[in-house]
Amino acid sequence: MQYQQALEKKEEFLVYVQVERNLTDNTYKSYGSDLRQFFNFWKKHNQTNGLDVSIKTALEHFFVQHFYKKTQKASIARKISCFTSFERFLKSNGINLNLQLTRPKVEKKLPTYLTVQEVFHLLDTVKDSDLPSHRPIRDKAIFEVLYATGIRCAELTQIRLEHINFEEKTILIMGKGRKQRYVLFGEKAKAKIIEYMRAERFVNDRGNSILFVNPQGESLTNRTIQKILTMFSRFLTVKKQLTPHKVRHSFATHLLNAGLDLRALQELLGHASLSSTEKYTHVTTQDLQDMYNSIHPINAMLATLDA
């Protein structure tokens, strides 16, 4: 497959992953960036060598370049995921590349999270009036919903009023790949959502039923949600950068520590495979180890002998 033919298919592919596969905005932007980077490299390679090399040859040179640049394994793994999806798309259109790309093994980082005490401090001790915001009730409601449900930032911005069942305290979530699932929330989050809807939610005549909106009645962006959580970070006694994903990690870790079944957590988080959920067991195991070290009689005895 040559450059011009691949370039035309690239645009079709990006429309496909956005519309048909319904990937998250971050994944869509990453795929677009990876493909742009590769096609710029391929074009320059052709111009330098006076040849129109195949996509397979161009990709080999592309990844060799990243190897010498010492690009992080996680970044290379993501690029390979992008090109693997692109290859599958082309195959469904009758073009078989047989690229045989292999993702490098990436060490999983343990998720960082807030303690239960830190979450309660932000949600209960910090008052709405303490927040440097024009919409403090909305911002607290956003934090409450993220922690109560463990949903992703992109999922939060898509919640509509008709998706919420206040009687059963459930929300219908539109997840990755258009997969739907129900998540649960408690009385505290329910009260805060209702307070926000009565006091601060902008109502317009355009029929926008998105739950969390800006003063103009428009949906909030992922960036706005991040700014809101950064604002909450200032109220932590220990310096931590708060993100929507850290709230999600906190939700998962706290539920597992409280005894929730791993498969039940998988359903709530919307993970396609259990392996994605299992990373939280490493965190809870560490918590148990810390608890063991602090309360086991043998450790107390050793501490006495050392004294």
ABEGO torsion letter per residue (X at the ends): XBAAAAAAAAAAAAAAAAAAAGBBAAAAAAAAAAAAAAAAAAAAAAAAAGBBBBAAAAAAAAAAAAAAAGBBAAAAAAAAAAAAAAAAAAAAAGBBAGAGBBBBBBBBBBBBBBBAAAAAAAAAABBAAABBBABAAAAAAAAAAAAAAGBBAAAAAABBAAABBAAAGBBBBBBBGGBBBBBBBBAAAAAAAAAAAAAABBBBAAGBABABBBAAGBBBBAAAAAAAAAAAAAABABBBBBBAAAAAAAAAAAAAAAGBBAAAAAAAAGBABAAAAAAAAAAAAAAAAAAAAAABAAAAAAAAAAX
